Amino acid sequence: MPKINFLCVHKKNLRSKRLAPVLIKELIRRVHLQNIWQAVYTSLDVLPTPVTTCQYWGRMLNPKKLIDVGFSCLRDRMTMNRTVKLYKLPNAPVTPGFREMEPRDVPAVTELLRNYLCQFGVADDFDGNDVEHWLLPRKDVVHSYLVVSPETHDVTDFCSFYSTPFTILGTPNTTVECAYSYYNVVTKTSLPQLMKDALIVSKQKGFDIFYALDVMHNESFLKELIFDPGDDAHLYYYLYNYRLRCAMKPSELGLVLW
Ligand SMILES: CC(C)(COP(=O)(O)OP(=O)(O)OC[C@H]1O[C@@H](n2cnc3c(N)ncnc32)[C@H](O)[C@@H]1OP(=O)(O)O)[C@@H](O)C(=O)NCCC(=O)NCCS
């Protein structure tokens, strides 16, 4: 089924004119022409009827900048110095064999992902072409890393994140660089340790904040790595023309939409 992503109506003069339903109707028409009758999509709004409701958690990488530009606030009874110290990360990844994904890794990453994702109620069904397109590192778009066992030279773990910069209104030339957790699979390293390395490399690359949804096994690292649940930061997942008997938990979802 198609994943509907990046639905967007230009914010200047075109919003609230019911153009979104026109776009959606045209998408549905084109999908039906291919004899496909289901789809998956997300929204920050509540529509009838979510299959699951996920929450974004954010982990500050550059707290001073985030607080200075008003993107985040100081926690109660915290000073800037204590906050900077709390969120400080090592300078380099700690897992032996941790490195950036390369084209030669596509088959191993595809196998890792397929073995991992088959346990979820609704999940991506990646093949090698999908992995190459969506997960091979692409500057300013997607960042993927893996762990190669120093003993066996097998790829044992994989993590990835994509990037979206935010412009801060009212403060010219200020962007907040946001990384979003994408697909992460572990077979040897613990997920919190792997994600700590993902935080370290994202900080090195100049990201200011790292977001993760509470999908798949992400709950196992959110608190330990001091992610904060956003107020009102929900993402609702929907299936088109497919009814589930009951709503799923976010942890039963093996799918991340941008
Ligand atoms: C989402 C967006 C395209 C909606 O357009 P809009 O101009 O605000 O709204 P419109 O007047 O065109 O349409 C409103 C209708 O579309 C529906 N709608 C809005 N977002 C929707 C979505 N993601 N999926 C399905 N329907 C959606 C609304 O429920 C409403 O229908 P209703 O009155 O029957 O409830 C627009 O707000 C936008 O570009 N936002 C920024 C990008 C974004 O957040 N995209 C969502 C993907 S996560």
The ligand as a Gaussian input file, in Angstrom:
#p B3LYP/6-31G(d) Opt

LIG

0 1
 C       -2.300000      19.504000       6.435000
 C       -2.675000      20.616000       5.441000
 C       -2.297000      20.151000       4.018000
 C       -4.194000      20.807000       5.515000
 O       -4.584000      21.888000       4.667000
 P       -5.484000      23.084000       5.202000
 O       -5.430000      24.184000       4.197000
 O       -5.093000      23.408000       6.599000
 O       -6.931000      22.478000       5.266000
 P       -8.037000      22.393000       4.096000
 O       -9.014000      23.506000       4.229000
 O       -7.415000      22.276000       2.728000
 O       -8.735000      20.992000       4.415000
 C       -9.311000      20.716000       5.666000
 C       -9.816000      19.289000       5.640000
 O       -8.731000      18.371000       5.354000
 C       -8.646000      17.405000       6.377000
 N       -7.228000      17.068000       6.611000
 C       -6.261000      17.890000       7.062000
 N       -5.102000      17.217000       7.172000
 C       -5.334000      15.954000       6.748000
 C       -4.524000      14.788000       6.610000
 N       -3.216000      14.788000       6.946000
 N       -5.118000      13.675000       6.142000
 C       -6.422000      13.659000       5.808000
 N       -7.242000      14.725000       5.911000
 C       -6.693000      15.857000       6.375000
 C       -9.247000      18.063000       7.603000
 O       -9.746000      17.137000       8.522000
 C      -10.397000      18.880000       6.969000
 O      -11.484000      18.015000       6.650000
 P      -12.879000      18.066000       7.453000
 O      -13.290000      19.504000       7.442000
 O      -13.754000      17.138000       6.688000
 O      -12.509000      17.584000       8.816000
 C       -1.986000      21.984000       5.776000
 O       -2.402000      22.414000       7.037000
 C       -0.460000      21.905000       5.729000
 O        0.137000      22.011000       4.651000
 N        0.185000      21.739000       6.907000
 C        1.647000      21.671000       7.012000
 C        2.167000      20.299000       6.576000
 C        1.566000      19.167000       7.398000
 O        1.433000      19.273000       8.605000
 N        1.194000      18.063000       6.709000
 C        0.568000      16.911000       7.361000
 C        1.373000      15.662000       7.145000
 S        1.942000      15.032000       8.702000

